[in-house]
Amino acid sequence: MPPYYLPASHAQDDDEPRIFSYIVDNSIDAILTTDATFQIVYANEACKKLVGQDIVGQPLSAIWFGEDLPLLNQITEWAGASSFFSAARLGGFREVLDRFPAVKIISVEAANWDREVAYNITRDLLRINPPGALDVIWAASSEMALGALAAVKQARRQNEVRIFSNDVTPESVERIRAGELVAETHHGFAEWGWYGAKFAIMHALGHPVPASFDIRPRTVYRQNVDSFYPTLSLEPIDWDMLKAERKLPERIVIGWIQMGDTGVYRTATEYFQKAAQDAMQHGLNVNIVTRSPFTPEDLSGQIAIIEDYIAEGVDAIALSTIAIDDVKLALRKALNAGIAVIVVNQLEPIEGVDVTSYIGFENLVAGKVSGYAVANWLGGPGILRNEEAATEASECLDIHWWQNVYREIEPDQSTVAGRVAIIEGIPGSWRGENRLNTVDGTTIHADSITYPIYDQASRFRGLIASFRDATQRKRAEAYLTRALDKELQLNRMRELFVTNMSHEIRTPLSIINLSVEAIRRYGSRMTDESRDRKLDQIVDQVNHMVRLLDKMLSIRAVESGKVTMIAESIDLQAVCRSLADEIQISAPNHRIECTYHGVSRQVILDRNLLLQVIVNLLSNAVKFSPNGGTIGVQVNGGDDAATIVVQDFGIGIPAHELELIFENFYRASNVGSIGGAGLGLAMVRDALALHGGSIHVDSLVGAGSTFSVRLPYLKAPPSAVTSPE
């Protein structure tokens, strides 16, 4: 049996349990099991060592890290609820096949209703079971059957391994017509919508609604497929009788929750709409509102839809659900609000909720119908091949009649032989990462695999969870992530460097080249004044490149930890005024206004770092205010730090780039033709980092920028201080 089923009991002298126990207890993986209430009933030595204590008797949630509990809740909810549909159906299937000992169930797999999962499971089944070892795959839904069919066809074994299914959808019907699927059990998805709409309208008109409506499962073969698709013949609804002597509401609204975009739910939605259109033709204003959660497992989405329908005051809510506490509470709210709740796809009552009406089938019966179909195809008594019985679409075949017929016929064990693999909707394993709490309060990263456990009757019995300490791996991943981020940053810096420096160096070199060429060609005819202007241009451009190289070397020195800080007593106001006056001379179209507060005393700072901060901020304020205007400088001297604010009313910085402008060589996207290498703010960043300071920027494109700097005073007396490596 697969690992998610409990093994059969063993004799006392059987060594297998002891061998298995030895392997588990000595595994390097931490392994635990729970009971159906998710209390830990067993933990191996590796598990006890991992969390630092014996956790037997504690709830599984006790060792899970708090932020990971939503994942655990999802696992436990679906593990406990998954057998709601599966248990009775598998029980009925086995009950039939048990009457034919020559038919062997060789595997029961879990595909969680998913086509791709069923495809992968079937691929593995075919690999394990070579030709001649497998005859039938029975899948509990069309989605899983179609996935299995794709794998069988890819392996070119479709003539040997035949596929049966437990649902009927338009897509699967086409496969039946083509002979690729042998048969399917019809569960009445059209009836969900047809009778769901009927009962909802009956409730809105004040009629008593049947507590349950049994859709008898039927087997669909190639011979009778037209009785089900494309148009299913359903019992007409007598709307005139329902309307008689009733005050008709202005509008009847039915909120339908379509749980997935599969043929099953699309068919149900189609027939909800058909019933509504039929009612409208008889003078009833019926509106079907259809909404879907993000996924069928999206419990919060289901609850949100139910609560939306309650808030909108619909007359009825119809859905396919399972026994999950959160959904039950939402349904109870609907009933308390006087809204009918119609549950399709089941007849089994949901404990704790007085549902208005159930529309569905007994899963035990569905399993028996499927079991009869498989046994019949393998060479059984042949009752299901009776054309008259199989094609009687207007009559729901009575399973009790079928059972009585089979009781009267002795199975021919010599002709009924075959090997069957079952693909059910119960979930398989969950693989993921989570965190565990240890006894000493630390948190461990763990790779985990969790399996639900079911007994032979498909009843949920608990979980098996296997954990492997992933703390070292997570640290290695974090290190590699940081290294990758650094490499990406270096690549980005290289690209910015090439882009900016090609401009910043090419322009002065071009000017130098033109000036030298002019002197070489026309020097003899130039006046002394003209020649001196050309030479001054050359000197200016050379100095520009020298300053550019100095900036790059300065940044490199900071990054390598080779900057020496000189703490000295400084007149902060005098230094700031001197720099502002110096920059004002080179910016005649701007007016630099300085204000000072609390800076009458001397403070201990590094003069060079202070100059880097002020010069670069003021130069940028001038450069990025190309239309001139006022540049504001506020200098405030506090008890332990100075605050310097530089404000301009220039082009501003895009909001999404504010965190990037301090990177080496980065230039904002709106600078246009304004020159620069993207190093000024990087130098400000480095200077403040060395000084233990900080910077904050507020900016609005087209309105200007404000840079606020906090520069802590150095505590040391005037002396040399080397930056830490």
C-alpha positions in Angstrom: 0.0 0.0 0.0 1.2 3.6 -0.5 2.6 5.5 2.5 -0.6 7.5 3.1 -2.5 4.3 4.1 -2.0 2.6 7.3 -0.5 -0.9 6.9 -2.6 -3.9 7.8 -2.0 -5.4 11.2 0.8 -7.8 11.6 1.3 -10.9 13.7 3.2 -10.5 16.9 6.2 -12.5 15.7 6.4 -10.6 12.4 9.8 -8.8 12.1 8.6 -6.2 9.6 7.2 -3.6 12.1 10.5 -3.9 14.1 12.6 -3.4 11.0 10.5 -0.4 9.9 10.6 1.1 13.4 14.4 0.7 13.5 14.8 2.5 10.2 12.6 5.4 11.2 14.1 5.7 14.7 17.6 5.9 13.2 16.8 8.1 10.3 18.6 11.4 9.9 15.3 13.1 9.2 13.1 14.2 12.0 9.9 12.2 11.7 6.6 12.5 13.6 3.1 11.3 13.4 -0.2 12.8 14.7 -3.6 11.4 15.3 -6.8 12.8 13.6 -6.9 15.8 16.0 -3.2 16.6 15.0 -1.8 15.8 18.4 1.7 14.3 18.1 1.6 10.6 19.0 5.1 9.7 17.9 8.4 11.4 17.3 11.7 9.7 16.4 15.0 10.4 18.1 16.1 12.8 15.3 12.9 14.8 15.8 13.4 15.1 19.6 17.0 16.2 19.0 16.0 18.7 16.3 13.5 20.6 18.6 15.4 19.8 21.8 12.6 18.0 23.6 10.1 15.1 23.6 7.1 16.6 21.9 4.7 13.6 22.1 1.4 14.7 23.4 1.7 18.3 22.1 -0.4 19.7 19.2 1.6 19.9 16.0 1.0 23.6 16.0 3.1 23.9 19.1 6.4 23.4 17.3 5.5 25.5 14.2 6.8 29.0 13.9 3.9 31.5 14.3 4.1 33.1 10.9 4.0 29.7 9.2 0.8 28.6 10.9 -1.4 29.5 7.9 0.5 26.9 5.9 -0.1 24.3 8.7 -3.8 25.3 8.9 -4.2 24.7 5.2 -2.5 21.3 5.4 -4.5 20.1 8.3 -7.8 21.4 7.0 -7.5 19.8 3.7 -6.0 16.6 5.1 -9.0 16.1 7.4 -11.6 17.1 4.9 -10.2 15.4 1.8 -11.7 12.0 2.6 -15.2 13.6 2.8 -15.8 12.7 -0.9 -13.3 9.9 -1.2 -14.0 7.6 1.7 -17.5 6.4 0.8 -16.7 6.3 -2.9 -13.6 4.1 -2.4 -15.5 2.0 0.0 -18.3 1.3 -2.6 -15.7 0.6 -5.3 -13.9 -1.9 -3.2 -17.1 -3.5 -2.0 -17.9 -4.4 -5.7 -14.4 -5.6 -6.6 -14.1 -7.6 -3.5 -16.8 -9.9 -5.0 -14.4 -10.7 -7.8 -11.2 -12.0 -6.2 -9.4 -12.2 -9.6 -9.6 -8.4 -9.8 -6.6 -6.9 -7.9 -6.3 -3.3 -6.9 -2.5 -2.8 -7.3 -2.2 0.8 -6.3 -4.2 3.7 -4.8 -2.7 7.1 -5.6 -3.5 10.6 -4.6 -3.8 13.3 -7.2 -5.7 16.1 -5.4 -8.1 16.5 -8.3 -5.4 17.9 -10.5 -4.8 16.9 -14.2 -1.1 17.5 -14.2 -0.6 15.5 -10.9 -2.6 12.6 -12.3 -0.4 12.7 -15.5 2.8 12.5 -13.4 1.3 9.7 -11.2 0.3 7.7 -14.3 3.7 8.1 -15.9 5.2 6.6 -12.8 2.6 3.8 -12.7 3.4 2.8 -16.2 7.1 2.8 -15.5 6.6 0.6 -12.4 4.1 -1.7 -14.1 5.4 -2.9 -17.5 3.1 -4.1 -20.3 1.0 -7.0 -19.0 1.0 -5.8 -15.4 -1.8 -3.1 -15.5 -5.2 -3.3 -17.2 -7.3 -0.4 -15.8 -6.8 3.0 -14.3 -9.9 4.4 -12.6 -9.8 8.1 -11.8 -12.1 9.8 -9.4 -12.6 12.9 -11.7 -12.5 13.8 -15.4 -9.6 16.1 -14.8 -7.5 13.3 -13.3 -8.7 10.8 -16.0 -7.7 13.2 -18.8 -4.3 13.6 -17.2 -3.9 9.8 -16.9 -5.1 9.4 -20.6 -2.4 11.8 -21.8 0.3 9.8 -20.0 -1.0 6.5 -21.3 -1.1 7.9 -24.9 2.4 9.3 -24.6 3.6 5.8 -23.5 1.6 4.3 -26.5 -0.2 1.9 -24.2 -3.7 3.1 -24.7 -4.8 -0.2 -26.3 -3.6 -2.1 -23.2 -4.3 0.2 -20.3 -7.9 1.6 -20.4 -9.2 4.6 -18.5 -12.4 4.9 -16.5 -13.6 8.0 -14.7 -16.0 9.1 -12.1 -17.2 12.4 -13.7 -18.6 13.4 -17.1 -17.6 16.7 -18.8 -17.8 17.9 -22.4 -14.1 17.2 -22.9 -14.2 13.7 -21.5 -17.4 12.9 -23.5 -15.4 13.6 -26.7 -12.8 11.1 -25.5 -15.5 8.6 -24.8 -16.9 9.1 -28.3 -13.4 8.6 -29.7 -13.0 5.4 -27.7 -10.1 6.7 -25.6 -12.0 6.6 -22.3 -14.1 3.4 -21.7 -16.8 4.8 -19.5 -17.5 7.4 -16.9 -20.0 7.7 -14.0 -22.4 10.5 -14.5 -23.0 12.5 -11.4 -25.5 15.1 -12.7 -23.5 18.3 -12.9 -26.3 19.7 -15.1 -28.8 18.8 -12.4 -26.8 20.8 -9.9 -27.7 24.0 -11.8 -31.2 22.9 -13.0 -32.5 21.8 -9.7 -30.4 24.3 -7.7 -32.1 27.1 -9.5 -35.5 25.5 -9.1 -35.1 25.1 -5.4 -33.7 28.6 -4.9 -36.7 30.0 -6.8 -39.1 27.9 -4.8 -37.6 29.3 -1.6 -37.9 32.9 -2.9 -41.6 32.2 -3.7 -42.3 30.7 -0.3 -42.6 27.1 -1.3 -41.2 24.3 0.9 -37.9 23.1 -0.5 -36.9 19.4 -0.5 -34.2 18.8 2.1 -32.4 16.6 -0.4 -32.6 15.6 -4.0 -30.8 12.3 -5.0 -29.2 12.4 -8.4 -28.7 8.7 -9.1 -25.3 8.1 -10.7 -25.3 6.4 -14.1 -22.7 4.9 -16.3 -21.9 6.6 -19.6 -20.6 4.5 -22.6 -20.1 5.3 -26.2 -23.5 3.8 -26.9 -25.5 6.1 -24.6 -23.3 9.2 -24.6 -25.8 11.3 -26.6 -28.3 10.9 -23.8 -26.0 13.1 -21.7 -24.3 15.4 -24.1 -24.5 17.8 -25.9 -27.9 18.4 -24.5 -29.1 16.6 -21.4 -32.9 15.9 -21.3 -34.1 17.0 -17.8 -37.5 17.0 -16.2 -39.4 20.2 -17.2 -40.1 22.6 -14.3 -43.7 23.7 -14.0 -43.1 27.4 -13.4 -46.8 28.3 -13.8 -47.7 26.0 -10.9 -45.0 27.5 -8.7 -46.2 31.0 -9.5 -49.9 30.2 -8.8 -51.3 32.2 -5.9 -47.9 33.7 -5.0 -46.9 37.3 -4.8 -44.0 37.5 -7.3 -40.9 39.3 -6.1 -39.6 42.1 -8.2 -36.3 40.1 -8.7 -34.9 36.8 -7.5 -31.1 36.7 -7.2 -29.1 33.4 -6.8 -25.5 33.6 -5.8 -23.6 30.6 -7.3 -20.0 29.9 -6.3 -18.2 28.2 -9.2 -15.3 26.4 -7.5 -13.1 26.0 -10.6 -12.9 26.5 -14.3 -13.4 22.8 -15.2 -16.0 21.1 -17.3 -17.8 20.0 -14.1 -18.4 23.5 -12.9 -18.9 25.1 -16.3 -21.7 22.6 -16.9 -23.3 23.4 -13.6 -23.1 27.1 -14.4 -24.6 26.6 -17.8 -27.6 24.8 -16.4 -28.1 27.5 -13.6 -28.3 30.0 -16.5 -30.6 27.7 -18.5 -33.0 27.3 -15.6 -33.0 31.1 -15.0 -33.8 31.8 -18.7 -36.6 29.2 -18.6 -38.1 30.9 -15.6 -37.8 34.3 -17.2 -39.8 33.1 -20.2 -42.6 32.3 -17.7 -42.5 35.8 -16.2 -40.0 35.4 -13.3 -37.2 37.9 -13.1 -34.3 35.6 -12.1 -30.7 36.6 -12.0 -27.7 34.2 -11.6 -24.6 35.8 -10.1 -21.5 33.6 -10.5 -18.2 34.1 -8.7 -15.2 32.0 -8.2 -12.5 31.8 -5.5 -8.9 32.1 -6.7 -8.4 28.3 -6.4 -10.7 25.5 -5.1 -8.5 25.4 -2.0 -8.9 29.2 -1.4 -11.0 29.0 1.8 -10.7 32.7 2.5 -11.9 33.4 -1.0 -14.9 31.2 -0.6 -15.8 32.9 2.7 -15.4 36.3 1.1 -17.8 35.4 -1.7 -20.4 34.1 0.8 -20.1 37.2 2.9 -20.5 39.4 -0.3 -23.6 37.5 -1.2 -25.0 38.0 2.3 -24.2 41.8 2.1 -25.9 42.0 -1.3 -29.0 40.3 0.1 -29.3 37.5 -2.5 -32.2 35.1 -2.1 -30.1 31.9 -2.2 -26.5 30.8 -2.2 -25.5 27.6 -4.0 -22.1 26.0 -3.8 -20.1 22.8 -3.7 -18.4 22.6 -0.4 -16.9 20.2 2.2 -16.8 20.1 6.0 -14.6 23.0 6.8 -15.3 25.0 9.9 -14.6 28.4 8.5 -17.0 27.8 5.6 -19.6 26.4 7.9 -19.6 29.6 10.0 -20.1 31.7 6.8 -23.0 29.4 5.7 -24.6 29.7 9.2 -24.5 33.5 8.8 -26.4 33.2 5.5 -29.1 31.0 7.1 -29.4 33.4 10.0 -29.9 36.2 7.4 -32.8 34.3 5.9 -30.8 33.3 2.8 -31.3 29.7 1.5 -28.2 27.6 1.3 -28.1 24.9 -1.4 -25.2 22.5 -1.4 -24.6 20.5 -4.5 -22.3 17.6 -5.2 -23.2 15.7 -2.0 -26.0 14.2 0.0 -24.0 13.8 3.2 -25.1 16.5 5.7 -22.5 19.0 6.8 -22.4 18.7 10.6 -23.4 21.8 12.4 -25.2 23.6 9.5 -28.9 23.3 8.7 -28.5 23.5 4.9 -31.7 24.3 3.1 -31.3 21.6 0.5 -28.7 19.1 -0.7 -28.5 18.1 -4.3 -26.2 15.2 -5.1 -25.6 11.6 -4.8 -24.3 9.1 -2.3 -20.6 8.6 -2.7 -21.0 4.9 -1.7 -23.4 4.5 -4.6 -21.1 6.3 -7.0 -18.3 4.1 -6.1 -20.4 1.0 -6.6 -21.5 2.2 -10.0 -17.9 2.7 -11.0 -16.9 -0.6 -9.6 -19.6 -2.4 -11.6 -18.5 -0.7 -14.8 -14.9 -1.8 -14.3 -15.9 -5.4 -13.4 -18.2 -5.5 -16.3 -15.5 -4.4 -18.8 -13.1 -6.9 -17.4 -15.6 -9.7 -18.2 -18.2 -9.8 -15.5 -21.9 -10.8 -15.7 -22.6 -8.2 -18.4 -25.6 -6.5 -16.8 -24.2 -3.0 -17.5 -23.8 -3.8 -21.1 -27.5 -4.3 -21.4 -28.4 -1.7 -24.1 -31.9 -1.0 -22.7 -30.7 -0.4 -19.2 -27.6 1.7 -20.2 -29.5 4.1 -22.6 -32.5 4.8 -20.4 -31.6 8.4 -19.9 -35.0 9.5 -18.5 -34.9 7.0 -15.7 -32.5 7.2 -12.8 -31.3 3.6 -12.5 -31.9 2.1 -9.1 -28.6 1.0 -7.6 -30.5 -1.4 -5.2 -31.9 -3.1 -8.3 -28.4 -3.5 -9.7 -27.2 -4.9 -6.4 -30.0 -7.5 -6.4 -29.2 -8.6 -9.9 -25.6 -9.1 -9.0 -26.5 -11.1 -5.9 -28.4 -13.5 -8.1 -25.5 -14.1 -10.5 -22.4 -16.1 -9.4 -19.3 -14.2 -10.5 -17.3 -16.1 -13.1 -13.9 -15.8 -11.6 -12.3 -17.4 -14.6 -13.3 -14.6 -16.9 -13.2 -11.6 -14.5 -9.5 -10.9 -14.1 -7.5 -7.7 -14.1 -5.3 -5.3 -12.3 -6.6 -1.9 -11.4 -4.9 1.3 -10.3 -7.0 3.9 -8.6 -6.3 7.7 -8.8 -8.3 9.4 -6.1 -8.7 13.1 -5.2 -7.3 12.8 -1.7 -4.2 14.9 -1.4 -0.7 13.3 -1.6 2.3 14.9 0.1 2.9 18.6 0.7 6.5 19.6 0.1 7.7 23.0 1.4 9.8 25.0 3.8 8.8 26.1 7.2 10.3 27.0 10.5 10.2 25.1 13.8 10.4 26.4 17.4 13.0 24.7 19.6 13.0 24.4 23.4 15.7 27.1 23.8 13.6 29.6 21.9 15.6 29.5 18.6 14.0 29.0 15.2 15.1 26.3 12.8 14.5 26.4 9.0 13.3 23.0 7.8 12.6 21.3 4.5 9.4 19.3 5.1 7.3 16.6 3.5 3.8 16.0 5.1 1.6 13.0 4.2 -2.0 12.5 5.3 -2.8 9.0 6.7 -6.0 7.1 5.9 -7.1 3.7 6.9 -8.4 1.0 4.7 -11.9 2.5 4.9 -10.3 5.8 3.7 -11.0 7.5 7.0 -8.5 10.2 7.9 -6.2 9.1 10.8 -3.6 11.8 11.0 -0.4 13.1 9.5 3.2 11.9 9.0 5.6 14.8 8.8 9.3 14.6 7.9 11.6 17.5 8.6 15.3 18.0 7.6 17.3 20.9 9.2 17.8 23.5 6.4 19.3 26.2 8.6 22.8 25.8 7.1 21.3 25.7 3.6 19.3 28.8 4.2 22.4 30.6 5.5 24.3 29.5 2.3 21.4 30.7 0.2 21.3 34.0 2.0 25.1 34.4 1.4 24.7 33.5 -2.3 21.8 35.9 -2.6 23.9 38.7 -1.1 26.8 37.8 -3.3 24.5 37.7 -6.4 23.0 41.1 -5.4 26.5 42.5 -5.0 27.5 41.1 -8.4 24.3 42.6 -10.0 25.1 45.9 -8.3 28.7 45.8 -9.7 27.4 45.0 -13.2 24.9 47.9 -12.9 27.7 50.1 -11.7 29.9 49.1 -14.6 27.2 49.8 -17.1 26.5 53.2 -15.5 30.3 53.9 -15.4 30.7 53.1 -19.1 27.6 55.2 -20.0 28.5 58.2 -17.9 32.3 58.2 -18.2 32.1 57.9 -22.0 30.3 61.2 -21.9 32.2 62.8 -19.1 35.6 62.0 -20.5 34.7 62.3 -24.2 33.4 65.9 -23.9 36.5 67.4 -22.2 38.8 65.4 -24.5 36.9 66.8 -27.5 37.3 70.3 -26.2 41.0 69.8 -25.6 41.4 68.3 -29.0 39.7 71.2 -30.7 41.7 73.8 -28.7 45.0 72.1 -29.5 44.1 71.8 -33.2 43.1 75.5 -33.3 46.4 76.5 -31.8 48.4 74.2 -34.1 46.7 75.4 -37.2 46.0 79.1 -36.5 48.4 79.8 -33.6 50.6 82.1 -35.7 47.6 84.3 -36.5 46.1 84.3 -33.0 46.3 87.2 -30.6 47.9 86.5 -27.3 44.5 86.9 -25.6 42.8 84.4 -28.0 45.6 81.9 -27.5 45.4 82.2 -23.7 41.7 81.5 -23.8 42.3 78.3 -25.7 45.0 77.3 -23.2 42.7 78.1 -20.3 40.0 75.8 -21.9 42.6 73.0 -22.0 43.5 73.6 -18.4 39.9 73.7 -17.3 39.1 70.5 -19.0 42.2 68.8 -17.6 41.2 69.9 -14.1 37.7 68.7 -14.7 39.0 65.2 -15.6 41.4 65.3 -12.6 38.4 66.2 -10.3 36.5 63.3 -11.8 39.3 60.9 -11.2 39.7 62.3 -7.6 36.0 61.5 -7.0 36.5 58.0 -8.2 39.6 57.5 -6.1 37.8 58.9 -3.1 34.9 56.5 -3.4 37.4 53.6 -4.0 39.4 54.6 -0.9 36.2 54.6 1.2 35.1 51.2 -0.1 38.6 49.7 0.6 38.6 51.2 4.2 41.7 53.4 3.6 40.3 56.8 4.4 41.9 58.6 7.3 39.6 60.9 9.2 41.0 64.1 10.9 39.0 65.3 13.8 39.4 69.0 14.3 37.7 72.0 15.8 35.7 73.8 13.1 33.7 77.0 12.9 30.7 75.5 11.1 29.1 78.8 10.2 32.3 80.2 8.7 33.0 77.0 6.6 29.4 76.9 5.2 29.4 80.6 4.4 32.7 80.4 2.7 31.6 77.5 0.5 28.3 79.1 -0.3 30.1 82.4 -1.4 32.5 80.4 -3.5 29.7 78.5 -5.4 27.7 81.7 -5.7 30.5 83.3 -7.8 30.2 80.5 -10.3 26.3 80.6 -10.3 25.3 84.1 -11.2 21.7 83.0 -12.1 21.1 81.6 -8.7 20.8 83.2 -5.3 22.1 81.1 -2.4 20.4 82.1 0.9 21.9 80.8 4.1 20.5 80.8 7.6 22.2 79.7 10.8 20.9 78.7 14.2 22.9 77.6 17.2 26.3 77.5 15.4 28.2 80.1 17.4 30.5 77.6 19.0 33.3 75.4 17.6 32.4 71.8 16.8 34.6 68.8 16.2 34.2 67.4 12.7 36.4 66.1 9.8 36.9 69.2 7.5 37.4 67.2 4.3 34.2 65.1 4.8 32.2 68.2 5.7 33.4 69.9 2.5 32.5 66.9 0.4 29.0 66.9 1.8 28.3 70.7 1.4 30.0 71.2 -2.0 28.3 68.3 -3.7 24.9 69.2 -2.3 25.2 72.8 -3.3 26.7 72.0 -6.7 23.8 69.6 -7.4 21.2 72.2 -6.3 22.7 74.7 -8.8 23.2 72.2 -11.6 19.7 70.7 -11.4 18.0 74.1 -11.2 18.9 75.1 -14.8 16.5 78.1 -14.8 18.2 79.7 -11.8 16.3 80.7 -8.7 16.9 80.5 -5.0 18.9 77.8 -3.2 18.2 77.6 0.5 20.8 76.5 3.0 19.8 76.0 6.7 22.6 75.1 9.2 21.5 74.2 12.7 23.9 73.3 15.5 22.6 70.9 18.1 24.2 69.5 21.2 25.6 66.4 19.6 25.1 66.9 15.9 24.7 69.5 13.1 21.8 69.5 10.7 22.3 70.9 7.2 19.3 71.3 4.9 19.8 72.2 1.2 16.7 73.1 -0.8 16.3 73.8 -4.5 13.3 74.4 -6.8 14.7 72.6 -9.8 13.7 69.6 -11.9 13.2 67.2 -8.9 13.7 63.5 -8.7 11.2 60.8 -9.7 9.8 59.1 -6.6 10.7 55.5 -7.7 14.4 56.6 -8.1 14.9 58.2 -4.7 16.5 55.1 -3.2 18.8 54.8 -6.2 20.3 58.2 -6.5 23.1 57.5 -3.9 24.5 54.6 -5.9 27.7 55.0 -7.7 27.3 56.5 -11.3 23.5 56.6 -11.0 21.8 59.5 -12.6 18.0 60.2 -12.5 16.1 59.5 -15.6 14.9 63.1 -16.0 18.4 64.8 -16.0 18.3 65.1 -19.8 21.4 66.8 -21.2 22.6 68.1 -17.8 26.2 66.9 -17.3 27.5 64.8 -14.5 29.0 61.4 -13.7 26.6 60.3 -11.0 29.3 60.4 -8.3 28.4 63.5 -6.2 25.7 62.0 -4.1 27.7 58.7 -3.8 30.5 60.8 -2.2 28.0 62.4 0.2 26.8 59.0 1.1 30.3 57.7 1.9 31.3 60.9 3.8 28.2 60.6 6.0 28.7 56.9 6.5 32.3 57.5 7.8 31.0 60.3 10.0 28.2 58.2 11.4 25.7 60.6 9.8 22.5 60.2 7.7 20.7 61.9 4.9 17.1 62.1 3.9 15.6 63.4 0.6 12.2 64.8 -0.3 11.5 65.6 -3.9 8.8 66.2 -6.4 9.4 66.2 -10.1 9.2 69.8 -11.5 9.1 71.3 -8.0 12.6 70.7 -6.6 14.4 68.7 -3.9 15.3 69.0 -0.3 18.3 67.1 1.2 18.5 67.0 5.0 21.8 65.9 6.5 22.5 65.0 10.1 26.2 65.1 10.9 27.2 63.9 14.4 30.1 65.6 16.1 33.2 63.5 16.6 33.8 62.6 20.2 37.6 62.4 20.0 39.8 65.3 20.6 41.7 66.7 17.5 43.6 63.7 16.2 43.8 61.3 13.3 41.2 58.6 13.2 41.4 55.8 10.6 38.1 54.4 9.2 37.5 50.8 10.1 38.0 48.2 7.4 
